[in-house]
């Protein structure tokens, strides 16, 4: 590094180094969890948090294919672009996708129908837990920020 490196450049380098350490730590955790489980799954909503988690998982096992499926709990209220993004990601990286449907949970009578103006977000938990039980997953990765 030259003597003329600005304070801003030093801060950028330090920040980058910190991000590299965080990424390496996340990848290590993903690998450790997978090595200790028989049937993990990664939850993917199509949002930025789950997209980052999925990308870290892909990096953790590259060049091999992701050794576990990706699951979306579909509320039925997603923007079409989110579903398109999910499907493109699945195609591009050869992922196994499981879609757990809130509507199917309603149709089976597992949860009440909130009606046309009600939110299905609270009902996702039942659908998620049913899918975890049905598929016999023993670990579930979920992305979320600390804020």
Buried (B, 14 or more C-beta within 10 A) or exposed (E): EEEEEEEEEEEEEEEEEEEEEEBEEBBEEBEEBBEEBEEBBBBBBBEEEBBBBBBBBBEBBEEEEBEBBBBBBBBEEBEEEBBEBBEEBBEEBEBEBBEBBBBBBBEEEBBEBBEEEEEBEEBBEBBBBBBBEEBEBEBBBEBEEEE
